[in-house]
Amino acid sequence: MSESLHFAEHTLQEMALVFMGIVYILRVRWFLSFKAGKERQAATGSSNTTPKKGILYSWVNIAMPWAMESTRSKPFMYIQFIIFHLGVVAAIGHSFIVPYAKGLAASANYVLILQIFTGAAFLVGVLRLIRRFGDKYMRAISTPDDYFSLILLTVWFFCAFLAAPHNLVDGETVELTFFWMTAFFLIYVPFSKISHYLYYPFTRFYFGKSMGHRGVYPMQRGK
């Protein structure tokens, strides 16, 4: 292994993670500096629904596609969502496994699983790009960051797919590209739309608490 690849796998990734962590801490601290508004409406609705139940339901709502109209009516979009985010987890995990668990990274089963996840996520990324460029409604609500973030992730998935075998016999170009892209990804994420996951626990907490207080969340469905 060359010094440049060792730097990319270790020092570069560590610096990028520390930077991302510092920015996230500052953003969460800023987010929590705002005082949440108090409920002005008396507790109403079903007595079986409470703020605590509303919070828990709100947090796990993302894993219940049947609970949202958008995912009930468009299950294929939800499947794409799951595949895309599993690809993110797989690629990020690979950036840790290669430098710190090389034995696992050399496993044929590991390589196969990683390529399945990142390859599928790449295909979903391509489909999302086609939709974002081709749908006039998506174009109307898209910002430059939307396009850049999606292109970045799609290319990154492809690089992770190629880097999965961790074959240094034919050179280190693929490995270097993947790790430099990962570092850029980690530094860029806190300033992009991709950081929406950082706010998810907070926004869903307040939404669930408020709707639970009003007695309408979790939603009660007729039989």
C-alpha positions as CSV (number, residue, x, y, z in Angstrom):
1,M,0.0,0.0,0.0
2,S,1.3,3.4,-1.0
3,E,1.6,6.3,1.4
4,S,-1.1,8.2,-0.5
5,L,-3.6,5.3,-0.1
6,H,-2.8,4.9,3.6
7,F,-3.4,8.6,4.1
8,A,-6.7,8.4,2.2
9,E,-7.9,5.4,4.2
10,H,-6.9,6.7,7.6
11,T,-5.8,10.3,8.2
12,L,-8.1,11.8,5.5
13,Q,-11.2,9.9,6.7
14,E,-10.5,10.7,10.3
15,M,-10.1,14.4,9.6
16,A,-13.3,14.4,7.6
17,L,-15.2,12.7,10.3
18,V,-13.9,15.0,13.0
19,F,-14.9,18.0,10.8
20,M,-18.4,16.7,10.2
21,G,-18.8,15.9,13.9
22,I,-17.8,19.4,14.9
23,V,-20.2,21.0,12.4
24,Y,-23.0,18.7,13.5
25,I,-22.5,19.6,17.2
26,L,-22.6,23.3,16.3
27,R,-25.7,22.9,14.2
28,V,-27.5,20.8,16.9
29,R,-26.5,23.3,19.5
30,W,-27.9,26.1,17.4
31,F,-31.1,24.1,16.7
32,L,-31.7,23.6,20.4
33,S,-31.1,27.2,21.2
34,F,-34.6,28.0,20.0
35,K,-37.3,27.6,22.6
36,A,-40.1,25.4,21.5
37,G,-43.6,27.0,21.5
38,K,-46.1,25.8,24.1
39,E,-49.3,24.1,23.3
40,R,-52.2,26.6,23.1
41,Q,-54.8,24.0,22.6
42,A,-56.2,21.8,25.3
43,A,-55.7,18.1,25.1
44,T,-58.4,16.7,22.9
45,G,-59.3,13.6,20.9
46,S,-59.0,9.9,21.9
47,S,-57.8,9.3,25.4
48,N,-55.8,6.3,24.0
49,T,-53.4,8.8,22.3
50,T,-50.8,10.7,24.4
51,P,-47.8,12.9,23.6
52,K,-45.5,10.1,24.4
53,K,-47.3,7.7,22.1
54,G,-47.3,10.4,19.4
55,I,-43.6,10.9,19.7
56,L,-42.8,7.2,19.4
57,Y,-45.2,6.7,16.5
58,S,-43.7,9.8,14.8
59,W,-40.1,8.5,15.2
60,V,-40.9,5.0,13.7
61,N,-43.3,6.3,11.0
62,I,-40.6,6.2,8.4
63,A,-40.5,2.4,8.8
64,M,-44.3,2.1,8.3
65,P,-45.1,2.8,4.7
66,W,-48.7,1.8,5.2
67,A,-49.1,4.8,7.5
68,M,-48.3,7.4,4.9
69,E,-50.5,8.2,1.9
70,S,-47.5,8.9,-0.3
71,T,-45.9,5.5,0.3
72,R,-49.2,3.6,0.2
73,S,-50.0,5.0,-3.2
74,K,-46.5,4.7,-4.5
75,P,-44.8,1.6,-3.0
76,F,-42.1,1.5,-5.7
77,M,-40.9,5.0,-4.5
78,Y,-40.6,3.7,-1.0
79,I,-38.7,0.6,-2.2
80,Q,-36.3,3.0,-4.0
81,F,-36.0,5.0,-0.7
82,I,-35.0,1.9,1.2
83,I,-32.5,0.7,-1.4
84,F,-30.9,4.1,-1.7
85,H,-30.3,4.5,2.0
86,L,-29.1,1.0,2.5
87,G,-26.5,1.8,-0.2
88,V,-25.4,4.8,1.8
89,V,-25.0,2.7,4.9
90,A,-23.1,0.0,3.0
91,A,-20.7,2.5,1.3
92,I,-20.0,4.4,4.6
93,G,-19.5,1.0,6.4
94,H,-17.0,0.0,3.7
95,S,-14.9,3.1,4.4
96,F,-14.5,1.9,7.9
97,I,-14.1,-1.9,7.2
98,V,-11.3,-1.5,4.7
99,P,-8.9,0.3,7.0
100,Y,-9.9,-1.4,10.2
101,A,-11.1,-4.9,9.3
102,K,-9.2,-5.9,6.2
103,G,-9.9,-9.6,6.8
104,L,-13.6,-9.0,6.4
105,A,-13.1,-6.7,3.4
106,A,-11.3,-9.6,1.7
107,S,-14.2,-12.0,2.1
108,A,-16.0,-12.9,-1.2
109,N,-19.3,-12.9,0.6
110,Y,-18.7,-9.4,1.9
111,V,-17.7,-8.1,-1.5
112,L,-20.9,-9.7,-3.1
113,I,-23.2,-8.2,-0.5
114,L,-21.5,-4.7,-0.7
115,Q,-21.8,-4.8,-4.5
116,I,-25.5,-5.8,-4.4
117,F,-26.3,-2.9,-2.1
118,T,-24.2,-0.3,-3.8
119,G,-25.0,-1.5,-7.3
120,A,-28.8,-1.4,-6.5
121,A,-28.4,2.1,-4.9
122,F,-26.5,3.3,-8.0
123,L,-29.4,2.2,-10.3
124,V,-31.9,3.9,-8.0
125,G,-29.7,7.1,-8.2
126,V,-29.9,6.9,-12.0
127,L,-33.6,6.5,-11.9
128,R,-33.9,9.5,-9.5
129,L,-31.7,11.6,-11.7
130,I,-33.9,10.8,-14.7
131,R,-37.0,11.7,-12.8
132,R,-35.6,14.9,-11.4
133,F,-34.4,16.1,-14.9
134,G,-37.4,14.7,-16.8
135,D,-40.3,15.6,-14.6
136,K,-41.3,19.3,-14.9
137,Y,-42.7,19.4,-11.4
138,M,-39.5,18.0,-9.9
139,R,-37.5,20.5,-12.0
140,A,-39.6,23.3,-10.6
141,I,-38.9,22.5,-7.0
142,S,-35.2,21.4,-7.4
143,T,-32.2,23.5,-6.4
144,P,-28.6,23.3,-7.6
145,D,-27.8,21.4,-4.4
146,D,-30.5,18.8,-5.2
147,Y,-28.9,18.0,-8.4
148,F,-25.3,18.1,-7.1
149,S,-26.1,16.0,-4.0
150,L,-27.9,13.3,-6.1
151,I,-25.2,13.2,-8.7
152,L,-22.5,13.0,-6.0
153,L,-24.2,10.1,-4.3
154,T,-24.9,8.2,-7.5
155,V,-21.2,8.5,-8.6
156,W,-20.1,7.6,-5.1
157,F,-22.2,4.4,-5.1
158,F,-20.6,3.4,-8.4
159,C,-17.1,4.0,-7.0
160,A,-18.0,1.9,-3.9
161,F,-19.2,-0.9,-6.2
162,L,-15.9,-0.8,-8.1
163,A,-13.8,-0.5,-4.9
164,A,-15.6,-3.4,-3.2
165,P,-13.1,-6.1,-4.3
166,H,-10.3,-4.1,-2.7
167,N,-7.9,-5.3,-5.5
168,L,-4.7,-3.3,-5.3
169,V,-2.8,-5.6,-7.8
170,D,-4.1,-3.6,-10.7
171,G,-3.4,-0.2,-9.1
172,E,-4.9,2.1,-6.4
173,T,-6.8,4.5,-8.6
174,V,-10.3,3.0,-7.7
175,E,-9.5,2.9,-4.0
176,L,-8.1,6.4,-3.9
177,T,-11.1,7.8,-5.8
178,F,-13.5,6.1,-3.4
179,F,-11.8,7.3,-0.3
180,W,-11.3,10.9,-1.5
181,M,-15.0,11.0,-2.6
182,T,-16.0,9.6,0.8
183,A,-14.0,12.4,2.5
184,F,-15.5,15.0,0.3
185,F,-18.9,13.5,1.0
186,L,-18.4,13.7,4.8
187,I,-17.3,17.3,4.6
188,Y,-20.0,18.4,2.2
189,V,-23.0,16.6,3.8
190,P,-23.4,19.0,6.8
191,F,-23.9,21.9,4.4
192,S,-26.2,20.1,1.9
193,K,-29.7,18.8,1.8
194,I,-28.4,15.4,2.7
195,S,-28.1,16.6,6.3
196,H,-31.9,16.4,6.7
197,Y,-31.5,13.2,8.7
198,L,-29.8,15.3,11.4
199,Y,-33.1,17.1,12.1
200,Y,-35.3,14.1,11.7
201,P,-35.3,13.1,15.5
202,F,-36.1,16.7,16.5
203,T,-38.7,17.5,14.0
204,R,-40.5,14.2,14.4
205,F,-40.3,14.6,18.2
206,Y,-42.1,18.0,18.2
207,F,-44.6,16.9,15.6
208,G,-45.5,13.7,17.5
209,K,-45.7,15.5,20.8
210,S,-48.0,18.2,19.4
211,M,-50.2,15.8,17.5
212,G,-50.3,13.4,20.5
213,H,-51.3,16.2,22.7
214,R,-54.2,17.0,20.4
215,G,-55.3,13.3,20.4
216,V,-54.9,12.6,16.7
217,Y,-51.5,10.9,16.5
218,P,-51.1,7.9,16.2
219,M,-53.9,8.2,13.7
220,Q,-57.0,6.0,14.5
221,R,-58.2,4.2,11.4
222,G,-61.7,2.8,11.0
223,K,-62.1,-0.9,10.7
